[in-house]
């Protein structure tokens, strides 16, 4: 919970039927994680504490989703929505942009954050690791989730929803596979970037009980892609919502998620 961040956004939804909506949304937020926050309980927790990595990234996201309201078919008067509570599900397709950063201690003991992709911390794009391709900072995702909407009136509603994003990359946190041969940084990067990459790619000597990891040791799990989710509230205001077009062309904003 102490790495949970605020996200904001706006969305536009059109309702061709009371049970179905099509939503377009734009969202912005931040995500982060740090091995040093893990409680040592054995197994993977101890390994990650020893790994001692951290990251943060801004997320810019656009999604197109379908909303489904199954309980509409159980309502005696679906057109009377005031004071009504409706659960719903959502699924769709999105695109998001991220840029992972990691930190290191400078000579004054201060945390300095740097972009990780240019440092090739796991040898992405190096000929010695042909299976580790350079990753794109813009990726697709599949958002899916559930929510519940309460109608104060026909024109004002509030929702709470939880949406999970399945992604197709394992590099949102710049961690995926095994430790790289640190001598390769000097071969492919500038001297300053090579020194920085060597320092920031393996911080295990400063981790839990100074556990040390070496070349080809496990750094991440390439068999499981990254994912992220939001849980939050939405406030909806309908415009162009006369009684004869009650479920047509509704605009909602703002969106606040955390």
Secondary structure, 3 states (H helix, E strand, C coil): CCCCCCEEEEEEEEEEECCEEEEEEEEEEEEEEEHHHCCCCCCHHHHHHHHCCEEEEEEEEEEEEEEECHHHHHCCCCCCCCCCEEEEEEEEEEEEECCCEEEEECCCCCEEEEECHHHCCCCCCCHHHCCCCCCCCEEEEEEEEEEEEEECCCCEEEEEEEEEEEECCCCCCCCCCECCCCHHHHHHCCHHHHHHHHHHHCCHHHCHHHCCCCCCCECCCCCCCCEEEEEEEEEEECCCCCHHHCCCCEEEEEEEEC
